[in-house]
Amino acid sequence: MQGPQANWLQDGKRLHLNHGPIDLIVEVFGATDECRQAYEQAIARFQTILMELVEELPELRLPAFFLAPRTFAGPTARRM
């Protein structure tokens, strides 16, 4: 499997982020500097997110029980 990929789409406005089963097309809106910073942050965050989720996969695959709190190391797994 290739590592995380980040490429601009032909329109130059949207960013394609791909890594394994994760495939995102991202577009941000706002002031030019803020948009640039948001894209940079998205690319940086995307570099490790799949591996973080893979580390938590055994717990993520377990059935969720209403009264049983679950502890996840990463914020993405907690939101899932």
Biopython code that builds the backbone (N, CA, C, O; Angstrom):
import numpy as np
from Bio.PDB.StructureBuilder import StructureBuilder

atoms = [
    (1, "MET", "N", (0.847, -1.179, 0.000)),
    (1, "MET", "CA", (0.000, 0.000, 0.000)),
    (1, "MET", "C", (0.891, 1.240, 0.000)),
    (1, "MET", "O", (1.876, 1.318, 0.734)),
    (2, "GLN", "N", (0.528, 2.182, -0.821)),
    (2, "GLN", "CA", (1.252, 3.457, -0.849)),
    (2, "GLN", "C", (0.948, 4.248, 0.410)),
    (2, "GLN", "O", (-0.060, 4.020, 1.078)),
    (3, "GLY", "N", (1.823, 5.166, 0.717)),
    (3, "GLY", "CA", (1.590, 6.054, 1.847)),
    (3, "GLY", "C", (0.552, 7.105, 1.503)),
    (3, "GLY", "O", (-0.042, 7.066, 0.426)),
    (4, "PRO", "N", (0.332, 8.033, 2.403)),
    (4, "PRO", "CA", (-0.656, 9.082, 2.183)),
    (4, "PRO", "C", (-0.317, 9.914, 0.948)),
    (4, "PRO", "O", (0.835, 10.292, 0.736)),
    (5, "GLN", "N", (-1.328, 10.190, 0.146)),
    (5, "GLN", "CA", (-1.166, 10.988, -1.069)),
    (5, "GLN", "C", (-2.015, 12.250, -0.955)),
    (5, "GLN", "O", (-3.155, 12.186, -0.495)),
    (6, "ALA", "N", (-1.485, 13.375, -1.361)),
    (6, "ALA", "CA", (-2.216, 14.642, -1.392)),
    (6, "ALA", "C", (-1.940, 15.291, -2.737)),
    (6, "ALA", "O", (-0.799, 15.627, -3.053)),
    (7, "ASN", "N", (-2.997, 15.465, -3.531)),
    (7, "ASN", "CA", (-2.854, 16.040, -4.868)),
    (7, "ASN", "C", (-3.990, 17.012, -5.138)),
    (7, "ASN", "O", (-5.128, 16.802, -4.718)),
    (8, "TRP", "N", (-3.654, 18.080, -5.850)),
    (8, "TRP", "CA", (-4.683, 19.033, -6.246)),
    (8, "TRP", "C", (-5.463, 18.479, -7.426)),
    (8, "TRP", "O", (-4.882, 17.874, -8.326)),
    (9, "LEU", "N", (-6.767, 18.680, -7.428)),
    (9, "LEU", "CA", (-7.577, 18.316, -8.585)),
    (9, "LEU", "C", (-7.361, 19.356, -9.678)),
    (9, "LEU", "O", (-6.786, 20.416, -9.431)),
    (10, "GLN", "N", (-7.820, 19.051, -10.874)),
    (10, "GLN", "CA", (-7.565, 19.928, -12.025)),
    (10, "GLN", "C", (-8.108, 21.336, -11.837)),
    (10, "GLN", "O", (-7.565, 22.285, -12.401)),
    (11, "ASP", "N", (-9.171, 21.488, -11.055)),
    (11, "ASP", "CA", (-9.739, 22.825, -10.876)),
    (11, "ASP", "C", (-8.860, 23.721, -10.006)),
    (11, "ASP", "O", (-9.094, 24.927, -9.932)),
    (12, "GLY", "N", (-7.850, 23.144, -9.343)),
    (12, "GLY", "CA", (-6.936, 23.921, -8.519)),
    (12, "GLY", "C", (-7.537, 24.424, -7.219)),
    (12, "GLY", "O", (-6.872, 25.138, -6.469)),
    (13, "LYS", "N", (-8.781, 24.066, -6.938)),
    (13, "LYS", "CA", (-9.460, 24.529, -5.728)),
    (13, "LYS", "C", (-9.637, 23.426, -4.698)),
    (13, "LYS", "O", (-9.759, 23.692, -3.502)),
    (14, "ARG", "N", (-9.650, 22.190, -5.172)),
    (14, "ARG", "CA", (-9.937, 21.067, -4.282)),
    (14, "ARG", "C", (-8.722, 20.163, -4.160)),
    (14, "ARG", "O", (-7.950, 19.982, -5.102)),
    (15, "LEU", "N", (-8.582, 19.608, -2.974)),
    (15, "LEU", "CA", (-7.452, 18.752, -2.647)),
    (15, "LEU", "C", (-7.953, 17.321, -2.508)),
    (15, "LEU", "O", (-8.943, 17.065, -1.823)),
    (16, "HIS", "N", (-7.262, 16.390, -3.164)),
    (16, "HIS", "CA", (-7.604, 14.971, -3.070)),
    (16, "HIS", "C", (-6.623, 14.314, -2.116)),
    (16, "HIS", "O", (-5.416, 14.307, -2.356)),
    (17, "LEU", "N", (-7.154, 13.760, -1.024)),
    (17, "LEU", "CA", (-6.350, 13.055, -0.029)),
    (17, "LEU", "C", (-6.711, 11.583, -0.097)),
    (17, "LEU", "O", (-7.887, 11.227, -0.018)),
    (18, "ASN", "N", (-5.703, 10.717, -0.244)),
    (18, "ASN", "CA", (-5.954, 9.289, -0.373)),
    (18, "ASN", "C", (-4.891, 8.505, 0.368)),
    (18, "ASN", "O", (-3.697, 8.787, 0.265)),
    (19, "HIS", "N", (-5.355, 7.502, 1.125)),
    (19, "HIS", "CA", (-4.445, 6.573, 1.798)),
    (19, "HIS", "C", (-5.257, 5.331, 2.121)),
    (19, "HIS", "O", (-6.159, 5.372, 2.958)),
    (20, "GLY", "N", (-4.939, 4.239, 1.464)),
    (20, "GLY", "CA", (-5.677, 2.994, 1.681)),
    (20, "GLY", "C", (-7.158, 3.193, 1.434)),
    (20, "GLY", "O", (-7.549, 3.647, 0.358)),
    (21, "PRO", "N", (-8.000, 2.858, 2.421)),
    (21, "PRO", "CA", (-9.443, 2.975, 2.223)),
    (21, "PRO", "C", (-9.978, 4.397, 2.384)),
    (21, "PRO", "O", (-11.157, 4.646, 2.132)),
    (22, "ILE", "N", (-9.128, 5.323, 2.799)),
    (22, "ILE", "CA", (-9.578, 6.702, 3.001)),
    (22, "ILE", "C", (-9.381, 7.477, 1.707)),
    (22, "ILE", "O", (-8.279, 7.527, 1.160)),
    (23, "ASP", "N", (-10.454, 8.075, 1.226)),
    (23, "ASP", "CA", (-10.424, 8.827, -0.028)),
    (23, "ASP", "C", (-11.277, 10.076, 0.163)),
    (23, "ASP", "O", (-12.503, 9.990, 0.225)),
    (24, "LEU", "N", (-10.630, 11.237, 0.256)),
    (24, "LEU", "CA", (-11.330, 12.485, 0.537)),
    (24, "LEU", "C", (-11.061, 13.515, -0.548)),
    (24, "LEU", "O", (-9.962, 13.590, -1.098)),
    (25, "ILE", "N", (-12.077, 14.298, -0.842)),
    (25, "ILE", "CA", (-11.906, 15.489, -1.666)),
    (25, "ILE", "C", (-12.313, 16.657, -0.785)),
    (25, "ILE", "O", (-13.441, 16.722, -0.298)),
    (26, "VAL", "N", (-11.372, 17.583, -0.587)),
    (26, "VAL", "CA", (-11.544, 18.658, 0.376)),
    (26, "VAL", "C", (-11.490, 20.004, -0.337)),
    (26, "VAL", "O", (-10.632, 20.240, -1.187)),
    (27, "GLU", "N", (-12.424, 20.882, 0.026)),
    (27, "GLU", "CA", (-12.388, 22.258, -0.458)),
    (27, "GLU", "C", (-12.680, 23.170, 0.718)),
    (27, "GLU", "O", (-13.608, 22.921, 1.487)),
    (28, "VAL", "N", (-11.898, 24.216, 0.860)),
    (28, "VAL", "CA", (-12.105, 25.165, 1.949)),
    (28, "VAL", "C", (-12.480, 26.521, 1.369)),
    (28, "VAL", "O", (-12.201, 26.817, 0.207)),
    (29, "PHE", "N", (-13.110, 27.328, 2.190)),
    (29, "PHE", "CA", (-13.571, 28.642, 1.766)),
    (29, "PHE", "C", (-13.141, 29.668, 2.803)),
    (29, "PHE", "O", (-13.147, 29.389, 4.002)),
    (30, "GLY", "N", (-12.770, 30.848, 2.341)),
    (30, "GLY", "CA", (-12.373, 31.910, 3.249)),
    (30, "GLY", "C", (-11.277, 32.756, 2.631)),
    (30, "GLY", "O", (-11.048, 32.730, 1.422)),
    (31, "ALA", "N", (-10.609, 33.503, 3.488)),
    (31, "ALA", "CA", (-9.502, 34.349, 3.043)),
    (31, "ALA", "C", (-8.368, 33.464, 2.523)),
    (31, "ALA", "O", (-8.165, 32.348, 3.003)),
    (32, "THR", "N", (-7.641, 33.973, 1.547)),
    (32, "THR", "CA", (-6.592, 33.197, 0.883)),
    (32, "THR", "C", (-5.589, 32.607, 1.865)),
    (32, "THR", "O", (-5.274, 31.420, 1.789)),
    (33, "ASP", "N", (-5.086, 33.422, 2.781)),
    (33, "ASP", "CA", (-4.101, 32.927, 3.756)),
    (33, "ASP", "C", (-4.695, 31.848, 4.653)),
    (33, "ASP", "O", (-4.027, 30.864, 4.974)),
    (34, "GLU", "N", (-5.945, 32.032, 5.055)),
    (34, "GLU", "CA", (-6.593, 31.043, 5.914)),
    (34, "GLU", "C", (-6.831, 29.739, 5.162)),
    (34, "GLU", "O", (-6.687, 28.657, 5.731)),
    (35, "CYS", "N", (-7.191, 29.837, 3.893)),
    (35, "CYS", "CA", (-7.392, 28.633, 3.078)),
    (35, "CYS", "C", (-6.083, 27.871, 2.920)),
    (35, "CYS", "O", (-6.050, 26.650, 3.074)),
    (36, "ARG", "N", (-5.018, 28.578, 2.619)),
    (36, "ARG", "CA", (-3.710, 27.936, 2.475)),
    (36, "ARG", "C", (-3.330, 27.213, 3.756)),
    (36, "ARG", "O", (-2.868, 26.073, 3.720)),
    (37, "GLN", "N", (-3.526, 27.877, 4.884)),
    (37, "GLN", "CA", (-3.188, 27.274, 6.169)),
    (37, "GLN", "C", (-4.074, 26.055, 6.447)),
    (37, "GLN", "O", (-3.590, 25.049, 6.966)),
    (38, "ALA", "N", (-5.343, 26.132, 6.112)),
    (38, "ALA", "CA", (-6.252, 24.998, 6.334)),
    (38, "ALA", "C", (-5.836, 23.793, 5.498)),
    (38, "ALA", "O", (-5.851, 22.665, 5.990)),
    (39, "TYR", "N", (-5.467, 24.019, 4.248)),
    (39, "TYR", "CA", (-5.002, 22.911, 3.404)),
    (39, "TYR", "C", (-3.711, 22.303, 3.960)),
    (39, "TYR", "O", (-3.558, 21.082, 3.988)),
    (40, "GLU", "N", (-2.793, 23.151, 4.396)),
    (40, "GLU", "CA", (-1.540, 22.649, 4.976)),
    (40, "GLU", "C", (-1.814, 21.804, 6.216)),
    (40, "GLU", "O", (-1.193, 20.760, 6.411)),
    (41, "GLN", "N", (-2.744, 22.257, 7.051)),
    (41, "GLN", "CA", (-3.094, 21.505, 8.256)),
    (41, "GLN", "C", (-3.753, 20.180, 7.900)),
    (41, "GLN", "O", (-3.487, 19.161, 8.537)),
    (42, "ALA", "N", (-4.609, 20.191, 6.887)),
    (42, "ALA", "CA", (-5.271, 18.948, 6.461)),
    (42, "ALA", "C", (-4.245, 17.936, 5.959)),
    (42, "ALA", "O", (-4.316, 16.755, 6.298)),
    (43, "ILE", "N", (-3.300, 18.395, 5.157)),
    (43, "ILE", "CA", (-2.261, 17.496, 4.638)),
    (43, "ILE", "C", (-1.421, 16.942, 5.788)),
    (43, "ILE", "O", (-1.127, 15.747, 5.822)),
    (44, "ALA", "N", (-1.041, 17.794, 6.717)),
    (44, "ALA", "CA", (-0.224, 17.349, 7.851)),
    (44, "ALA", "C", (-0.981, 16.329, 8.700)),
    (44, "ALA", "O", (-0.416, 15.308, 9.093)),
    (45, "ARG", "N", (-2.235, 16.594, 8.981)),
    (45, "ARG", "CA", (-3.023, 15.671, 9.812)),
    (45, "ARG", "C", (-3.241, 14.345, 9.102)),
    (45, "ARG", "O", (-3.259, 13.292, 9.740)),
    (46, "PHE", "N", (-3.405, 14.388, 7.803)),
    (46, "PHE", "CA", (-3.700, 13.187, 7.024)),
    (46, "PHE", "C", (-2.529, 12.209, 7.000)),
    (46, "PHE", "O", (-2.725, 11.021, 6.745)),
    (47, "GLN", "N", (-1.325, 12.687, 7.259)),
    (47, "GLN", "CA", (-0.141, 11.828, 7.179)),
    (47, "GLN", "C", (-0.177, 10.662, 8.158)),
    (47, "GLN", "O", (0.408, 9.616, 7.879)),
    (48, "THR", "N", (-0.843, 10.814, 9.288)),
    (48, "THR", "CA", (-0.803, 9.776, 10.326)),
    (48, "THR", "C", (-2.159, 9.192, 10.690)),
    (48, "THR", "O", (-2.220, 8.241, 11.469)),
    (49, "ILE", "N", (-3.233, 9.724, 10.160)),
    (49, "ILE", "CA", (-4.556, 9.330, 10.652)),
    (49, "ILE", "C", (-4.877, 7.855, 10.412)),
    (49, "ILE", "O", (-5.460, 7.212, 11.285)),
    (50, "LEU", "N", (-4.516, 7.307, 9.262)),
    (50, "LEU", "CA", (-4.842, 5.905, 8.996)),
    (50, "LEU", "C", (-4.116, 4.984, 9.968)),
    (50, "LEU", "O", (-4.726, 4.065, 10.516)),
    (51, "MET", "N", (-2.848, 5.208, 10.188)),
    (51, "MET", "CA", (-2.095, 4.341, 11.092)),
    (51, "MET", "C", (-2.612, 4.460, 12.527)),
    (51, "MET", "O", (-2.617, 3.479, 13.271)),
    (52, "GLU", "N", (-3.042, 5.653, 12.911)),
    (52, "GLU", "CA", (-3.625, 5.826, 14.244)),
    (52, "GLU", "C", (-4.901, 4.998, 14.378)),
    (52, "GLU", "O", (-5.126, 4.365, 15.409)),
    (53, "LEU", "N", (-5.725, 5.004, 13.348)),
    (53, "LEU", "CA", (-6.964, 4.221, 13.388)),
    (53, "LEU", "C", (-6.676, 2.724, 13.357)),
    (53, "LEU", "O", (-7.352, 1.948, 14.034)),
    (54, "VAL", "N", (-5.684, 2.317, 12.581)),
    (54, "VAL", "CA", (-5.322, 0.895, 12.514)),
    (54, "VAL", "C", (-4.895, 0.397, 13.895)),
    (54, "VAL", "O", (-5.241, -0.719, 14.284)),
    (55, "GLU", "N", (-4.152, 1.211, 14.631)),
    (55, "GLU", "CA", (-3.730, 0.819, 15.978)),
    (55, "GLU", "C", (-4.924, 0.587, 16.900)),
    (55, "GLU", "O", (-4.845, -0.222, 17.825)),
    (56, "GLU", "N", (-6.021, 1.285, 16.655)),
    (56, "GLU", "CA", (-7.200, 1.162, 17.508)),
    (56, "GLU", "C", (-8.269, 0.254, 16.902)),
    (56, "GLU", "O", (-9.365, 0.136, 17.449)),
    (57, "LEU", "N", (-7.960, -0.374, 15.799)),
    (57, "LEU", "CA", (-8.938, -1.197, 15.096)),
    (57, "LEU", "C", (-9.555, -2.302, 15.948)),
    (57, "LEU", "O", (-10.770, -2.488, 15.881)),
    (58, "PRO", "N", (-8.793, -3.042, 16.741)),
    (58, "PRO", "CA", (-9.437, -4.086, 17.553)),
    (58, "PRO", "C", (-10.560, -3.532, 18.444)),
    (58, "PRO", "O", (-11.626, -4.138, 18.556)),
    (59, "GLU", "N", (-10.315, -2.400, 19.065)),
    (59, "GLU", "CA", (-11.340, -1.791, 19.925)),
    (59, "GLU", "C", (-12.478, -1.203, 19.098)),
    (59, "GLU", "O", (-13.640, -1.290, 19.495)),
    (60, "LEU", "N", (-12.155, -0.606, 17.955)),
    (60, "LEU", "CA", (-13.193, -0.037, 17.097)),
    (60, "LEU", "C", (-14.140, -1.111, 16.565)),
    (60, "LEU", "O", (-15.313, -0.830, 16.317)),
    (61, "ARG", "N", (-13.653, -2.317, 16.389)),
    (61, "ARG", "CA", (-14.471, -3.403, 15.844)),
    (61, "ARG", "C", (-15.392, -4.044, 16.877)),
    (61, "ARG", "O", (-16.318, -4.769, 16.511)),
    (62, "LEU", "N", (-15.155, -3.792, 18.146)),
    (62, "LEU", "CA", (-15.994, -4.389, 19.179)),
    (62, "LEU", "C", (-17.380, -3.756, 19.182)),
    (62, "LEU", "O", (-17.519, -2.578, 18.853)),
    (63, "PRO", "N", (-18.416, -4.527, 19.553)),
    (63, "PRO", "CA", (-19.762, -3.945, 19.648)),
    (63, "PRO", "C", (-19.775, -2.828, 20.688)),
    (63, "PRO", "O", (-19.114, -2.918, 21.723)),
    (64, "ALA", "N", (-20.521, -1.799, 20.402)),
    (64, "ALA", "CA", (-20.659, -0.689, 21.345)),
    (64, "ALA", "C", (-21.813, -0.995, 22.291)),
    (64, "ALA", "O", (-22.918, -1.317, 21.854)),
    (65, "PHE", "N", (-21.551, -0.892, 23.574)),
    (65, "PHE", "CA", (-22.586, -1.091, 24.579)),
    (65, "PHE", "C", (-22.898, 0.255, 25.207)),
    (65, "PHE", "O", (-21.999, 1.025, 25.545)),
    (66, "PHE", "N", (-24.172, 0.523, 25.355)),
    (66, "PHE", "CA", (-24.624, 1.830, 25.828)),
    (66, "PHE", "C", (-23.991, 2.224, 27.163)),
    (66, "PHE", "O", (-23.595, 3.377, 27.335)),
    (67, "LEU", "N", (-23.891, 1.302, 28.095)),
    (67, "LEU", "CA", (-23.408, 1.648, 29.429)),
    (67, "LEU", "C", (-21.913, 1.414, 29.630)),
    (67, "LEU", "O", (-21.382, 1.725, 30.696)),
    (68, "ALA", "N", (-21.245, 0.886, 28.654)),
    (68, "ALA", "CA", (-19.821, 0.595, 28.807)),
    (68, "ALA", "C", (-18.985, 1.684, 28.149)),
    (68, "ALA", "O", (-18.943, 1.771, 26.922)),
    (69, "PRO", "N", (-18.318, 2.517, 28.950)),
    (69, "PRO", "CA", (-17.479, 3.560, 28.341)),
    (69, "PRO", "C", (-16.294, 2.935, 27.609)),
    (69, "PRO", "O", (-15.750, 1.914, 28.028)),
    (70, "ARG", "N", (-15.918, 3.562, 26.529)),
    (70, "ARG", "CA", (-14.796, 3.065, 25.737)),
    (70, "ARG", "C", (-13.697, 4.111, 25.764)),
    (70, "ARG", "O", (-13.955, 5.314, 25.738)),
    (71, "THR", "N", (-12.488, 3.632, 25.817)),
    (71, "THR", "CA", (-11.358, 4.558, 25.837)),
    (71, "THR", "C", (-10.540, 4.359, 24.569)),
    (71, "THR", "O", (-10.099, 3.254, 24.254)),
    (72, "PHE", "N", (-10.355, 5.434, 23.869)),
    (72, "PHE", "CA", (-9.549, 5.436, 22.657)),
    (72, "PHE", "C", (-8.433, 6.455, 22.838)),
    (72, "PHE", "O", (-8.617, 7.481, 23.493)),
    (73, "ALA", "N", (-7.302, 6.169, 22.266)),
    (73, "ALA", "CA", (-6.158, 7.070, 22.391)),
    (73, "ALA", "C", (-6.314, 8.313, 21.522)),
    (73, "ALA", "O", (-5.975, 9.417, 21.948)),
    (74, "GLY", "N", (-6.822, 8.138, 20.309)),
    (74, "GLY", "CA", (-6.874, 9.248, 19.368)),
    (74, "GLY", "C", (-8.237, 9.908, 19.273)),
    (74, "GLY", "O", (-9.259, 9.261, 19.500)),
    (75, "PRO", "N", (-8.261, 11.198, 18.936)),
    (75, "PRO", "CA", (-9.525, 11.924, 18.840)),
    (75, "PRO", "C", (-10.431, 11.415, 17.715)),
    (75, "PRO", "O", (-11.654, 11.457, 17.844)),
    (76, "THR", "N", (-9.852, 10.939, 16.627)),
    (76, "THR", "CA", (-10.675, 10.439, 15.522)),
    (76, "THR", "C", (-11.399, 9.169, 15.926)),
    (76, "THR", "O", (-12.590, 9.024, 15.651)),
    (77, "ALA", "N", (-10.708, 8.256, 16.567)),
    (77, "ALA", "CA", (-11.346, 7.023, 17.036)),
    (77, "ALA", "C", (-12.428, 7.337, 18.062)),
    (77, "ALA", "O", (-13.479, 6.696, 18.058)),
    (78, "ARG", "N", (-12.197, 8.302, 18.935)),
    (78, "ARG", "CA", (-13.220, 8.674, 19.926)),
    (78, "ARG", "C", (-14.477, 9.183, 19.238)),
    (78, "ARG", "O", (-15.585, 8.899, 19.693)),
    (79, "ARG", "N", (-14.327, 9.919, 18.164)),
    (79, "ARG", "CA", (-15.492, 10.454, 17.448)),
    (79, "ARG", "C", (-16.231, 9.383, 16.660)),
    (79, "ARG", "O", (-17.427, 9.507, 16.396)),
    (80, "MET", "N", (-15.516, 8.340, 16.291)),
    (80, "MET", "CA", (-16.150, 7.266, 15.523)),
    (80, "MET", "C", (-17.062, 6.455, 16.430)),
    (80, "MET", "O", (-17.693, 5.500, 15.977)),
]
sb = StructureBuilder()
sb.init_structure("model")
sb.init_model(0)
sb.init_chain("A")
sb.init_seg("    ")
for serial, (resi, resn, name, xyz) in enumerate(atoms, 1):
    if name == "N":
        sb.init_residue(resn, " ", resi, " ")
    sb.init_atom(name, np.array(xyz, "f"), 0.0, 1.0, " ", f" {name:<3s}", serial, name[0])
structure = sb.get_structure()
